[in-house]
Amino acid sequence: MSHPRKFDLVLHGASGFTGQLAAQELAAHAPAHLRWAVCGRSQARVAQIAQKHKVPALCADGLDRAAVDALAAQTRVVLSCAGPFSLYGNALVDACVKHGTHYADLSGELPWIHQLIARHHDACSAAGTTLIPASGFDSVPADLGVWALQQELGACVPIHGFFAIRGGFNGGTLHSGIALGERGELQADPLEQQPRRQVFPVPSLAAWAAPFLMAPVNESVVRRSAALLAPSTQAYGEGFAYHEHLLVRTRSKAHTMAVLLKLSNAMLNSSLGRKFLRRFGPKPGEGPSAQSIREDYARLTLRAGPLDKPLAQRRWFWNGDPSNQITVRCLVQTGLALAAGEAQRGGVLTPASALGATLLQRLFAIDAMRID
């Protein structure tokens, strides 16, 4: 069998904190026949990662259009951990579109994702090239969980999601937020028109709902899945809505989390606040300990229909730190699915609309999560 491209998959941004975890995950789960390589902007650092996993090393700076064009031309799939994506992702995505190379990343940067849709969706849809931004903890668990519940119900109903998490940030995630703040792009999805309840009790769960940092991203991705899949399923339609919250035990903690979220947004939107975060927050390349990455978790409770009398409820338990282990497991399985030709269509898509059941099955198979 002839292979017109040198690689099946290239992991870009492999020398960063999350990139190294993704390379480790790829080494653990890539099939023996997969031709993959690691890539980064520092030849010396990426060579160390390549040597560790016994794969080829490539060098490309995300701002070097010629370098990322050469990268995209020699692989069938690119996975990118090189954020902030609004700074370092455009040239790489443009190159993937040009060469018909499938692409997925860890972006939770809503304005940038909306720009990708406007610039590339129609051309990629026609060409059969699949781009899946937000393929990590943002927003695979929410998107696949809602999709699976809607498929099970076979009817269009509103869904509420409640996340309970234990985990920490790495430096790359923090600095992506800082970059968004510098450009004034820290905002909710512009398509979201409904006012959001900030804090409220959920008696049947013996808990309180609070604002969740990633809710705007996850809700936006789920709504896009609904828009893309509505013509082919009865599970999404005019009555569908998805609202997401953080689940905590007490009213005081819920109000505390609401205040902390406002404070963090204020700091990211302030030059003085960003200076403070740069100095005292984790630096790019830094993150939680290996023990925390293994032992932390995310639990997503989904309730279909009225909150007080839901038609159905499902609890998804995801193993590991959300920003690190869950993220890289989702990204790597997305990439392996793309490399195996499992994408259902082309376009700037979501995990559910591009891969649906096949990605869910892959994640079940590696014990990334379970339904309690």
N, C-alpha and C positions, 0 to 999 in steps of 0.2 A: 504493500500500500504506500503510495507516495504522499508526502506531506509538503504542501506548498509553502508552509511557514515553519520557521525553525523551532518555535515553541507553541505549546498548547496554552500556556498560562504564564504570565509574568506578574510578580508581586512588586508593585512600586511603593517606595517609601519604607523599604524593608528594614532599614537601620534605625528607625525611631522606636520608641517604647512599644507602641501597639504593633508596629511593623514586625518587630522581632517576635512578638507573641504570635502574629499571623503566620510567619515563616515556620515557627515551631509547630503550629496547628496543621499547616500544609504538609510538613514532613511526616506528621503522624497519620494523616488521612488521605493523602494523594495516592491514587492507584499506581502500581508499579510502572505502567506504560506511560504515565503522564510526563510530558516533557515541559518542565517548569524551570523558572529562573527567578532570581531576586534582583531588584534594581533600586538604586538610590543616587543621590547627588554627590556622595562622597565615595570615591572608588575604594579607598582604604577600608572604610567602615563596612561597606556592602560586601567587600571581599571576605571579611571575617564571617559574616552571616552565611555567605555562599560556601565557604570552607566547612563550616559547622554542619551544614545540611547536604554537602556534597552535590551542589547544583551550580550551574553557571552564574556568574555575576555580570550585571550590566550597569552602566552609569548614565544617568540622565537627570538633569536639573529641570524641574517643572516649568521654569521660565525660559528654557532653551527650546524653541520651537523645532529646530532641526533635530535635536536629540530625542525629543518625545515623538516626533514623526518617525524616526528610525525605530524607536521602541515599538510603536503601534504597528508598524509594517511587518514586524517579524514574529508576531504572536496572534493567536486567535482570541485570547481573553486577557484583559488587564484588570487586576485588582489594585486599588490605590488606597494607601493609608497616609498619603502625603498631603495633609491639610496645613493651614486653612485652605479649603478647596476654592474659595472665591479668589484667592491669591495665586495658588499653584495648580489649579485644576483645569483652567480653560484650554490651555494649549494642548494638554494631554487628551481631553475629551474631543477637541476638534480633530486631533490626529486619529483617534479611534473611529470617529464618524467618517473621516476621509478614507480610511483603509477597511471599513467594515469590520472593525474589531469590537467584540463585545466588551462591556465595561461595567464594573461595580465599585462602589466606594463606601466610606463610613460617614459621609457628610450628613450633618443635621442642619445645614445652613439654608433655611427656607428661601430667602431671596435668590440665592444662586441656583437652587433647584428649579425655581420658577423660570429663571433665565434659560436654563438648559431645555426645559420643555418648549419654550417659545422659539429657541434657536434650532433645535435638533429633532423634535418629536416627529414631525411630518416626514422629513428625509429618512430618518431611521426606520420609521414604520414602513415606508415604501421599500427600503433596502433590506429589511429583515435584520437590522443591527440592534441589539438589545443593550440599553444603558439603564442601570439600576442604581441611582444614588440612594443614600439612606438604607444601606444593606447591613447595618450592624444592629446594636441594641436600639438605635433609631434606624429603621422602625420595624424590624422583622417580627419581634414578639407580638406587638399590637396588631400589625397588619395581618399576619397569618392567623392569630387567635380570633380576630373578628371574622375573617373570611371563613374559617372552619366552623364557627358557631352559626353564621348565616347559612352556610351550605347545609348544615344539620337541620336547621329550622325550616329551610326552604321557603321562607317568607320574609318580607321586608319589614323589619322592626328596628326601633332605635336601640342602641347599645351603650351602656356605660362601662368604662374600664377603670379599675382601681389598682394602682401599683403599690406594693409594699417592697421596699428595696433595702439592701445593705451593701454598701460599696463605696468606692472613692473615685476621684478624678485623677487622670494623668495630666502631665503638662501639656500634651498636644491638644486635649479637649479644652483646657483652660485658655490656651493661646488662640484657638479658633474662636472662642467667645470674645476674647479681647479684640481680635481682628474685626468681628462683626460690629462691636461697639464703636470702634474707630470710624467705621463707615456709616454709622447710624442705621444699621440693618437689624438690630435686635428688636424684632417685632413679631407679633402673632401673624398667623396666616391671613393675608389680606382678603381671602375668600370667606373667612369666618365672620359672620354678621351677628350671631346670637350672643347676648351678654352671658358671661360665665359666672356661675355661683362660686365664690371663693372658698367658703368654709361652710359645711353643713353636716348634720349627723346622718349616719347610715345605721339605724338601729338593728336591722337584721344581720349586720356584720359585726355588731358590737364595736363600732369604730367611727371615726370622723374622716370626712373628705377634706383635703387641703389642695391648693394649687400644686401642680406638678411641673417641674422645669421643662420636661420634654413633651408635655401635652400638645403644644402648638404644632410641633413637627409630626408627632404620631397621628394626631387628628387629621392633619393635612394629607399625609400619605394614605391613610385609610379612606378619606374622601376621594382621593384620586383613584384608588382601587375601585371604589363604588362607581365612579364615572366611567372608567375603562371597561368594567365588567358588566355594567347594567344591561347592555343589549343582549348578553348571552345567559343571564341568570335572573330568576325572580327574587333572589336574595337581596338585591339592591334596587332601590327605586325611590320614589318621592317621599316615602315615609321613613327612609333610612337616615340616621344621624349617629355620630359617635362622639362621646364626650369622655374625657380622661382626667383622672384625679390621682393624687397621692393619698394613700390610706394610712392613717395613724390611729393610735389607741385613744387619745384624749382630746378634748376640745382645746385645752391650753396648748398642746403640741401642734394642733392644726393651725391655730392662730400664729404660733411661733414660726412655723414653716412658711406661712403666708408672708410674714414680715421679712424673714430671711430671703425669700425669693425677690421681694421688692428691693431689698437692700443690695442683693447681688446684681440685679439689673441696673440699679442706680450706679453702682460702682463701675460696671462695664460701660455704661454710657457717659462716664465722667473721666476726663483725662487724669485727674488726681487719683481716682479709684483704680484706673487701669495701671497707673504707675505703682500703686500699692500692691496690686495683684501680681504684677511682674516681679516685684522684689521679694514678696513673701510667699507666693503660691508656688506649686511645683513647676519646674522648668521643663521645656521640651526634652523628652528622653527620660523623664522621671515619672514614677507611678507607684501604686500600692505594692506591698510586699507579695512574694509568691504565695504565702499562706493566705493572705486576704483574697488574692485573686481566685484561689481554689475554694475558699470557704464561704465567700459572700454569695448573694443570691438576689433574684427578683421574683416576686410572686404577682401574677396578674389575675385579678378576679374580673370576669366579664359577666354582665347581667343584661339579658335581653328583655325589652319591654319595660313596664313600670318598675321603678326602683323598689317600691314597697311590696309589690306582688309580681316578681319577674316571671316571665314565661320559661326561662331557662337560665342556668348559671353554670359557668365552667371556671375552674381554678387551674391556672398554668403555673408550674413551678420550674424556674430556669436556674440551672446550677452555675455558680461562679459569679465573680464581680461583673456587674452590668457593663461598665465602660471598657472592660478589658477582655475577660474570658468569654462572656456571652457575645460581645461584639465580634471577636475574631472567629468564633465558631460560626456565627451567622454569615459573616463575609466569606469565609473559606468555603462553606458549603454552597453558597450562592455561586462562587467562582467555579467550583467543581461541576455544578449543575450546568452552567453556561458552557464549560469546556466539553461536557458530555452531550451537548446539543439538545438540552431539555427545555430551552426557552420556548414559550408558546407563540411568541410574536415579537416583532421589532418595535422600537419606539423608546421614548424616555418613560420608563415604566416603574412600577412598584414591585416589591417581592411577590405579593399575592397575584397581581395581574400578569407577571412574567412567568412565574414558576409554580405558584399555588401548591398543589398537593405534593409535587415532587420534592420541593424544598422542605416541606413539613416532614415528609418521610425520611429525608436525609438527616434532619436534625433529631428525630426520634431514634434513628439507627445508631447515632453516636452518643445517645443518652444526654443530649444537651438540655432536655426538659422532659417533663411528664405532666399529665393531667391528674391532679389530685381528686 
